[in-house]
């Protein structure tokens, strides 16, 4: 267990004090506002979004909503697992806890976010031209208790989703009110400690809400992560006859040490422990502060929504994946730095008529990146700069969506999206500076038949895209040597998709969806932040089937089970093979939630993802992984206690594996090709106590 006094006092004092002031509303006595309906917060089945069948509303089969109660009922190992409520999504980690997680969906190793768009109340989380990887999406700034719901869809079929959304998108919606003030303390193995408190103070017909979180964990690593996190969430809601206005503030600061992936050969020889690392000086620190103003103004036959946001972000990251391959003396550690201000907003108007609904929207965004750099380091001391850039990347997206109900059993959804980009790079190497403009149109179309016997059929087709790193769009020479010519990246890469699906709620209390899909990308040419250069990966095609089930068996038992099968290949064989590295072919998730408003409750979760190729010729594969998490507890009107057991059967799983060359001391100068893996955490126990006021 982790000493709680140390846990509190180790918070950076200036940050902790300022966040406590900003989140002071959380400590104020909260009462139910006069305009708000009574809310029961103890029953985990109050808001189970997947229990809604969405018949007559959904545009695709692979679209849904997950409510706060289902999120709260799941035992979570890490913050990114909030996304695992989406059927088919797998979240892992390949380094320290403060980095963005690895995302897997529909045969994509999405790295830290490319091709899967994530947002929070309309603010994009994926970062363009990021120091560590294109589309980097770090969710560590989210406080789970502040999440009201997650809306998700898969495929490039939704006009409101632009960059990074080819495989799908998820939007977190944060809560306007904490129904009952609370304080929660969790303690566990490996120096795990977490404290979170929140509440709401009514203000007329509006409210002020605050939630504050402080956490620390070391993980099972021989050198502990020492991952410390401070989060704050604050929202002021104004509600009038004309509509609702919100001002939302989020702040996050995290610091950590990292145990990167390790070579399998060293573990097999007994030279390295499974939970040890080669370079013990890795890790980093990051900050994210945001302010969002949004408004909803409903009318008799139309609704206007608009939002504006500002985000300040920094990352300072140290990694070493090849050890002593490039530099046998100082080692191969490198430092990635990113500092930016993100400005943007969105405005939409939705018209309703007797035949359907029309939505017109405009999204603008500007990433003002004052520093995006790659540096060679030794034990966090800078040795040389590979490249350092100042980048301004601006985009505007205009979209139109029309849903028409032609018959009681026939709906169509048509959409068109137009995006324009400007990439402006000022590099320390003048030949790698420049400006590029790019644009793309993305049409979408869908047909919905039914419902008949509470069953609908969906046919969808459309195109989407992801942007590439701005530095790759203007590059001329390899920054590592300043001589070798470098290929430029395509600024905007098109994706084409099609899907057929079925959704049924024919059995009372059950919702099932089945979808068959295909997705093609013209290129997966990406900018490799670790090397400062571009790397072509060719055209790809993925196809698969997904089956999702969610049912309320009794008033006190809810179950779900999801299966995803994927076939992922390169469309062209350059001689090395056509397999796509880290493309997971089989994913199975299942679980049960039990409990009533008072008394015993619990949850059980199973996650399986299958073996996967690590090389194009399929000669090296990563093993499958199976894990089970368990929660049991007891609740009353004011107290709640629970125990989480993570990885119940203590399976020696791997979170991630890669195949590449590296060098340990004493090995040949050319290095050794090997599998490098990051182990999943062993069995861990955490105890949580919650007091409601």
SELO-843517 format. One record per residue (C-alpha): x, y, z; residue in one letter. Coordinates in steps of 0.1 Angstrom, whole numbers, always signed. Layout:
> X:Y:Z:a
...
END
This chain:
> +0:+0:+0:x
> +11:+36:-6:x
> +14:+60:+24:x
> -15:+84:+19:x
> +3:+113:+36:x
> +31:+110:+11:x
> +6:+107:-17:x
> -9:+141:-8:x
> +23:+160:+0:x
> +40:+148:-32:x
> +16:+168:-54:x
> +34:+199:-69:x
> +23:+225:-44:x
> +16:+253:-68:x
> -4:+231:-91:x
> -23:+214:-63:x
> -32:+247:-46:x
> -43:+263:-79:x
> -64:+232:-88:x
> -80:+231:-54:x
> -90:+267:-58:x
> -103:+261:-93:x
> -122:+230:-82:x
> -134:+245:-49:x
> -170:+240:-59:x
> -165:+203:-54:x
> -163:+209:-16:x
> -194:+230:-14:x
> -227:+214:-1:x
> -247:+203:-31:x
> -285:+202:-34:x
> -307:+192:-62:x
> -315:+222:-83:x
> -352:+231:-85:x
> -353:+225:-123:x
> -335:+192:-122:x
> -355:+159:-119:x
> -347:+136:-90:x
> -317:+114:-97:x
> -306:+82:-80:x
> -269:+77:-81:x
> -264:+44:-64:x
> -281:+20:-88:x
> -256:+11:-116:x
> -284:+5:-140:x
> -298:+40:-141:x
> -279:+50:-173:x
> -268:+21:-194:x
> -266:+36:-228:x
> -261:+3:-247:x
> -295:-8:-233:x
> -311:+18:-257:x
> -319:+0:-289:x
> -315:+33:-310:x
> -340:+20:-336:x
> -352:+48:-358:x
> -322:+70:-347:x
> -290:+52:-356:x
> -275:+57:-390:x
> -253:+25:-389:x
> -252:-8:-370:x
> -218:+0:-355:x
> -230:+31:-336:x
> -240:+35:-300:x
> -239:+52:-267:x
> -225:+41:-233:x
> -238:+57:-201:x
> -220:+68:-170:x
> -233:+39:-149:x
> -219:+13:-171:x
> -185:+31:-172:x
> -185:+34:-134:x
> -194:-3:-129:x
> -163:-16:-148:x
> -131:-24:-130:x
> -104:-4:-149:x
> -67:-8:-150:x
> -58:+24:-168:x
> -76:+55:-180:x
> -76:+47:-216:x
> -98:+16:-209:x
> -128:+39:-208:x
> -127:+33:-246:x
> -130:-5:-242:x
> -167:+0:-236:x
> -168:+3:-274:x
> -172:-32:-289:x
> -140:-44:-306:x
> -117:-18:-291:x
> -85:-30:-272:x
> -64:-6:-251:x
> -28:-15:-241:x
> +4:+3:-231:x
> +40:-1:-243:x
> +58:+22:-219:x
> +52:+44:-188:x
> +17:+51:-176:x
> +18:+88:-185:x
> +20:+82:-222:x
> -10:+78:-244:x
> -22:+42:-247:x
> -21:+20:-277:x
> -54:+17:-295:x
> -65:-13:-315:x
> -97:-15:-336:x
> -108:-32:-369:x
> -73:-45:-377:x
> -56:-12:-370:x
> -27:-8:-346:x
> -37:+28:-342:x
> -5:+35:-323:x
> -16:+64:-300:x
> -46:+75:-321:x
> -41:+76:-359:x
> -73:+67:-377:x
> -95:+67:-345:x
> -108:+102:-336:x
> -114:+110:-300:x
> -130:+141:-286:x
> -143:+155:-253:x
> -174:+177:-256:x
> -164:+187:-291:x
> -127:+194:-284:x
> -104:+171:-305:x
> -80:+150:-284:x
> -59:+137:-313:x
> -29:+159:-319:x
> -16:+166:-354:x
> +22:+168:-361:x
> +29:+154:-326:x
> +64:+147:-314:x
> +57:+111:-306:x
> +32:+101:-333:x
> +6:+115:-357:x
> -28:+116:-340:x
> -15:+111:-305:x
> -45:+109:-282:x
> -37:+110:-244:x
> -68:+105:-222:x
> -50:+108:-189:x
> -66:+142:-184:x
> -101:+126:-181:x
> -117:+120:-147:x
> -140:+89:-150:x
> -164:+102:-124:x
> -169:+133:-146:x
> -179:+114:-178:x
> -216:+114:-185:x
> -215:+92:-216:x
> -195:+81:-246:x
> -210:+83:-281:x
> -192:+62:-307:x
> -194:+50:-343:x
> -171:+31:-366:x
> -162:+36:-402:x
> -161:+68:-424:x
> -199:+72:-427:x
> -206:+102:-405:x
> -202:+137:-420:x
> -195:+154:-386:x
> -163:+133:-381:x
> -132:+145:-401:x
> -95:+139:-395:x
> -84:+106:-380:x
> -119:+90:-381:x
> -115:+64:-409:x
> -117:+35:-384:x
> -141:+52:-361:x
> -146:+80:-336:x
> -156:+84:-299:x
> -169:+115:-282:x
> -169:+118:-244:x
> -196:+139:-229:x
> -189:+154:-195:x
> -214:+158:-167:x
> -233:+190:-159:x
> -240:+179:-124:x
> -227:+156:-97:x
> -260:+145:-82:x
> -246:+138:-47:x
> -213:+152:-34:x
> -187:+124:-29:x
> -152:+115:-19:x
> -134:+84:-30:x
> -102:+68:-19:x
> -85:+38:-36:x
> -54:+20:-23:x
> -37:-9:-39:x
> -6:-29:-46:x
> +25:-13:-63:x
> +21:+20:-45:x
> -13:+27:-60:x
> -33:+55:-44:x
> -61:+76:-58:x
> -83:+103:-42:x
> -111:+120:-61:x
> -139:+143:-48:x
> -166:+162:-65:x
> -199:+180:-61:x
> -223:+206:-75:x
> -236:+239:-62:x
> -269:+250:-77:x
> -270:+286:-91:x
> -305:+295:-101:x
> -315:+272:-129:x
> -278:+265:-135:x
> -251:+250:-115:x
> -213:+250:-108:x
> -196:+216:-107:x
> -161:+206:-97:x
> -142:+174:-95:x
> -106:+170:-83:x
> -84:+140:-86:x
> -49:+131:-73:x
> -33:+97:-80:x
> +0:+78:-78:x
> +12:+44:-90:x
> +44:+25:-95:x
> +31:-5:-114:x
> +49:-39:-111:x
> +81:-27:-128:x
> +115:-33:-110:x
> +119:+5:-113:x
> +85:+19:-104:x
> +68:+43:-127:x
> +63:+68:-100:x
> +34:+81:-121:x
> +19:+111:-103:x
> -12:+127:-117:x
> -33:+158:-108:x
> -66:+164:-126:x
> -93:+190:-121:x
> -126:+195:-138:x
> -149:+225:-135:x
> -180:+236:-152:x
> -204:+265:-150:x
> -239:+259:-165:x
> -263:+287:-173:x
> -298:+276:-183:x
> -324:+300:-196:x
> -356:+298:-217:x
> -333:+305:-247:x
> -311:+275:-241:x
> -280:+264:-223:x
> -245:+278:-220:x
> -215:+261:-205:x
> -180:+272:-195:x
> -157:+242:-189:x
> -122:+241:-176:x
> -99:+210:-175:x
> -64:+208:-161:x
> -39:+179:-160:x
> -3:+174:-150:x
> +15:+141:-150:x
> +51:+130:-144:x
> +65:+94:-147:x
> +94:+71:-152:x
> +90:+45:-180:x
> +100:+9:-185:x
> +100:+5:-223:x
> +95:-27:-242:x
> +123:-52:-237:x
> +141:-78:-259:x
> +127:-114:-256:x
> +162:-128:-260:x
> +175:-112:-228:x
> +145:-125:-208:x
> +149:-160:-222:x
> +185:-161:-212:x
> +178:-149:-177:x
> +198:-117:-181:x
> +167:-95:-177:x
> +136:-98:-155:x
> +103:-97:-173:x
> +93:-65:-154:x
> +127:-48:-157:x
> +140:-24:-184:x
> +173:-18:-203:x
> +174:+20:-198:x
> +162:+31:-164:x
> +162:+68:-172:x
> +132:+69:-195:x
> +100:+87:-187:x
> +85:+121:-190:x
> +61:+148:-180:x
> +31:+164:-196:x
> +6:+191:-191:x
> -28:+199:-206:x
> -50:+229:-198:x
> -82:+237:-217:x
> -111:+262:-216:x
> -143:+256:-236:x
> -174:+278:-241:x
> -204:+262:-258:x
> -240:+270:-262:x
> -272:+252:-274:x
> -302:+273:-286:x
> -332:+252:-295:x
> -360:+266:-316:x
> -394:+255:-328:x
> -380:+237:-359:x
> -342:+241:-356:x
> -314:+240:-331:x
> -282:+260:-331:x
> -250:+248:-314:x
> -216:+265:-312:x
> -185:+260:-292:x
> -150:+276:-290:x
> -120:+261:-273:x
> -84:+269:-263:x
> -60:+242:-252:x
> -24:+245:-239:x
> -3:+213:-241:x
> +32:+202:-234:x
> +51:+169:-235:x
> +87:+161:-226:x
> +93:+124:-233:x
> +125:+102:-230:x
> +126:+67:-247:x
> +150:+41:-257:x
> +138:+12:-279:x
> +171:+0:-296:x
> +194:+4:-265:x
> +230:+6:-280:x
> +224:+0:-317:x
> +230:+35:-331:x
> +254:+47:-304:x
> +273:+18:-286:x
> +288:+43:-260:x
> +260:+67:-250:x
> +231:+45:-260:x
> +201:+53:-282:x
> +179:+73:-258:x
> +160:+101:-275:x
> +139:+130:-263:x
> +107:+141:-279:x
> +93:+175:-270:x
> +60:+191:-279:x
> +46:+225:-269:x
> +15:+239:-286:x
> -16:+260:-283:x
> -47:+245:-299:x
> -75:+269:-309:x
> -107:+261:-326:x
> -145:+258:-326:x
> -176:+244:-342:x
> -209:+258:-353:x
> -239:+237:-364:x
> -275:+243:-373:x
> -301:+215:-375:x
> -334:+220:-393:x
> -363:+196:-387:x
> -392:+192:-411:x
> -419:+166:-417:x
> -397:+145:-439:x
> -365:+145:-418:x
> -336:+165:-406:x
> -308:+186:-422:x
> -276:+196:-404:x
> -250:+221:-416:x
> -218:+225:-397:x
> -184:+243:-398:x
> -153:+232:-378:x
> -121:+252:-376:x
> -89:+243:-359:x
> -54:+257:-356:x
> -24:+239:-340:x
> +2:+266:-332:x
> +32:+244:-324:x
> +60:+264:-309:x
> +82:+234:-304:x
> +82:+199:-319:x
> +116:+184:-315:x
> +136:+152:-316:x
> +169:+151:-297:x
> +195:+125:-289:x
> +201:+121:-252:x
> +220:+101:-226:x
> +202:+96:-193:x
> +180:+127:-201:x
> +211:+149:-209:x
> +209:+163:-245:x
> +237:+152:-268:x
> +224:+164:-302:x
> +194:+177:-320:x
> +180:+156:-348:x
> +155:+182:-358:x
> +135:+210:-342:x
> +106:+227:-358:x
> +80:+254:-354:x
> +47:+244:-371:x
> +14:+261:-378:x
> -12:+237:-390:x
> -47:+251:-397:x
> -78:+234:-411:x
> -114:+241:-418:x
> -141:+216:-424:x
> -176:+222:-438:x
> -202:+194:-436:x
> -238:+188:-446:x
> -259:+159:-435:x
> -295:+151:-447:x
> -316:+124:-431:x
> -349:+117:-450:x
> -377:+94:-439:x
> -393:+84:-472:x
> -416:+57:-457:x
> -422:+45:-422:x
> -398:+16:-431:x
> -373:+36:-453:x
> -347:+62:-442:x
> -317:+76:-461:x
> -288:+95:-447:x
> -266:+114:-471:x
> -236:+135:-462:x
> -208:+155:-478:x
> -177:+169:-461:x
> -151:+193:-475:x
> -118:+199:-456:x
> -90:+223:-464:x
> -55:+223:-447:x
> -25:+246:-446:x
> +8:+232:-433:x
> +35:+257:-425:x
> +68:+244:-412:x
> +98:+264:-400:x
> +126:+239:-395:x
> +162:+242:-381:x
> +172:+227:-414:x
> +160:+253:-440:x
> +157:+226:-467:x
> +130:+210:-446:x
> +110:+242:-442:x
> +80:+251:-464:x
> +43:+255:-468:x
> +18:+231:-483:x
> -20:+234:-489:x
> -43:+204:-493:x
> -80:+197:-496:x
> -103:+167:-498:x
> -140:+159:-503:x
> -156:+131:-484:x
> -191:+119:-495:x
> -212:+96:-474:x
> -244:+77:-479:x
> -266:+53:-461:x
> -299:+35:-463:x
> -319:+22:-433:x
> -347:-3:-438:x
> -372:-10:-410:x
> -379:-14:-382:x
> -398:-47:-387:x
> -403:-67:-355:x
> -379:-42:-338:x
> -352:-50:-364:x
> -334:-26:-388:x
> -311:-31:-417:x
> -283:-7:-426:x
> -263:-2:-458:x
> -235:+24:-457:x
> -207:+36:-479:x
> -184:+66:-477:x
> -149:+80:-477:x
> -128:+96:-449:x
> -92:+106:-444:x
> -64:+112:-420:x
> -38:+139:-422:x
> -1:+132:-422:x
> +25:+150:-401:x
> +31:+185:-415:x
> +69:+179:-413:x
> +66:+150:-437:x
> +47:+171:-463:x
> +76:+195:-469:x
> +106:+173:-461:x
> +135:+172:-486:x
> +164:+156:-468:x
> +168:+130:-440:x
> +173:+151:-408:x
> +195:+123:-393:x
> +223:+130:-418:x
> +213:+161:-437:x
> +222:+145:-471:x
> +200:+116:-480:x
> +169:+127:-500:x
> +136:+120:-482:x
> +102:+112:-497:x
> +74:+135:-489:x
> +42:+123:-473:x
> +8:+127:-489:x
> -8:+155:-469:x
> -43:+139:-467:x
> -48:+101:-471:x
> -81:+89:-483:x
> -100:+60:-469:x
> -130:+42:-485:x
> -154:+21:-466:x
> -186:+1:-469:x
> -208:-17:-443:x
> -239:-38:-440:x
> -255:-42:-406:x
> -284:-55:-386:x
> -297:-41:-353:x
> -325:-60:-334:x
> -343:-56:-301:x
> -368:-83:-309:x
> -362:-99:-275:x
> -373:-76:-247:x
> -343:-62:-227:x
> -317:-73:-254:x
> -300:-53:-281:x
> -279:-71:-307:x
> -260:-57:-337:x
> -242:-75:-365:x
> -221:-57:-391:x
> -200:-67:-421:x
> -175:-41:-432:x
> -146:-32:-455:x
> -121:-3:-453:x
> -94:+6:-478:x
> -66:+32:-474:x
> -48:+46:-504:x
> -16:+48:-483:x
> -4:+44:-448:x
> +26:+66:-454:x
> +34:+82:-421:x
> +59:+105:-405:x
> +80:+85:-379:x
> +86:+108:-350:x
> +112:+85:-335:x
> +134:+90:-365:x
> +123:+123:-379:x
> +116:+109:-414:x
> +88:+94:-434:x
> +82:+57:-439:x
> +59:+43:-466:x
> +37:+13:-457:x
> +16:+9:-489:x
> -21:+5:-497:x
> -42:-16:-473:x
> -75:-34:-472:x
> -93:-45:-441:x
> -125:-64:-438:x
> -144:-81:-410:x
> -174:-89:-390:x
> -186:-76:-356:x
> -213:-91:-334:x
> -223:-71:-303:x
> -249:-81:-276:x
> -262:-63:-246:x
> -290:-75:-224:x
> -308:-70:-191:x
> -314:-105:-178:x
> -331:-94:-146:x
> -335:-61:-128:x
> -302:-68:-110:x
> -282:-85:-138:x
> -269:-70:-171:x
> -246:-90:-195:x
> -228:-82:-227:x
> -207:-101:-252:x
> -189:-88:-283:x
> -169:-106:-310:x
> -148:-90:-338:x
> -131:-109:-366:x
> -108:-89:-389:x
> -88:-98:-421:x
> -61:-71:-427:x
> -37:-71:-456:x
> -15:-49:-478:x
> -30:-46:-512:x
> +5:-48:-529:x
> +32:-74:-521:x
> +66:-58:-524:x
> +83:-91:-518:x
> +82:-90:-480:x
> +46:-102:-477:x
> +12:-87:-472:x
> +5:-91:-435:x
> +0:-59:-415:x
> +21:-58:-383:x
> +0:-58:-351:x
> -33:-63:-369:x
> -54:-82:-343:x
> -76:-107:-361:x
> -98:-118:-332:x
> -112:-98:-303:x
> -137:-111:-277:x
> -150:-91:-248:x
> -177:-101:-224:x
> -190:-93:-189:x
> -217:-91:-163:x
> -228:-64:-139:x
> -249:-73:-109:x
> -264:-53:-81:x
> -292:-32:-68:x
> -295:+2:-53:x
> -284:-11:-19:x
> -265:-42:-8:x
> -240:-64:-27:x
> -229:-56:-62:x
> -202:-67:-86:x
> -188:-69:-121:x
> -168:-94:-141:x
> -150:-86:-174:x
> -132:-109:-199:x
> -110:-96:-227:x
> -93:-117:-253:x
> -73:-106:-283:x
> -58:-131:-306:x
> -23:-138:-320:x
> -11:-112:-345:x
> +17:-110:-371:x
> +47:-89:-363:x
> +63:-91:-398:x
> +48:-88:-433:x
> +56:-125:-441:x
> +39:-137:-409:x
> +71:-155:-398:x
> +70:-139:-364:x
> +38:-136:-344:x
> +28:-122:-310:x
> +9:-145:-287:x
> -28:-142:-278:x
> -38:-125:-246:x
> -66:-133:-222:x
> -74:-113:-190:x
> -102:-113:-165:x
> -110:-84:-141:x
> -134:-87:-111:x
> -151:-63:-88:x
> -171:-71:-56:x
> -186:-46:-32:x
> -213:-34:-8:x
> -232:-1:-8:x
> -256:+18:+14:x
> -272:+52:+9:x
> -240:+70:+21:x
> -211:+44:+20:x
> -197:+22:-7:x
> -168:-3:-5:x
> -154:-25:-32:x
> -124:-47:-41:x
> -110:-49:-77:x
> -89:-79:-87:x
> -72:-71:-120:x
> -59:-100:-141:x
> -76:-125:-117:x
> -58:-155:-130:x
> -24:-138:-131:x
> -17:-146:-167:x
> +17:-136:-182:x
> +2:-116:-210:x
> +20:-91:-232:x
> +4:-57:-237:x
> +23:-52:-270:x
> +51:-68:-291:x
> +72:-56:-320:x
> +98:-72:-342:x
> +129:-51:-350:x
> +166:-50:-345:x
> +183:-38:-313:x
> +217:-42:-296:x
> +226:-50:-260:x
> +262:-45:-246:x
> +285:-71:-261:x
> +263:-80:-290:x
> +274:-75:-327:x
> +275:-40:-340:x
> +248:-46:-365:x
> +224:-57:-337:x
> +200:-86:-334:x
> +166:-90:-349:x
> +142:-99:-321:x
> +108:-96:-306:x
> +105:-67:-281:x
> +76:-68:-258:x
> +60:-49:-229:x
> +44:-73:-204:x
> +9:-68:-191:x
> +5:-62:-153:x
> +2:-93:-131:x
> -26:-98:-107:x
> -33:-67:-86:x
> -58:-59:-59:x
> -73:-25:-52:x
> -97:-14:-24:x
> -120:+15:-28:x
> -141:+34:-2:x
> -166:+61:-13:x
> -185:+84:+10:x
> -215:+103:-3:x
> -228:+134:+15:x
END
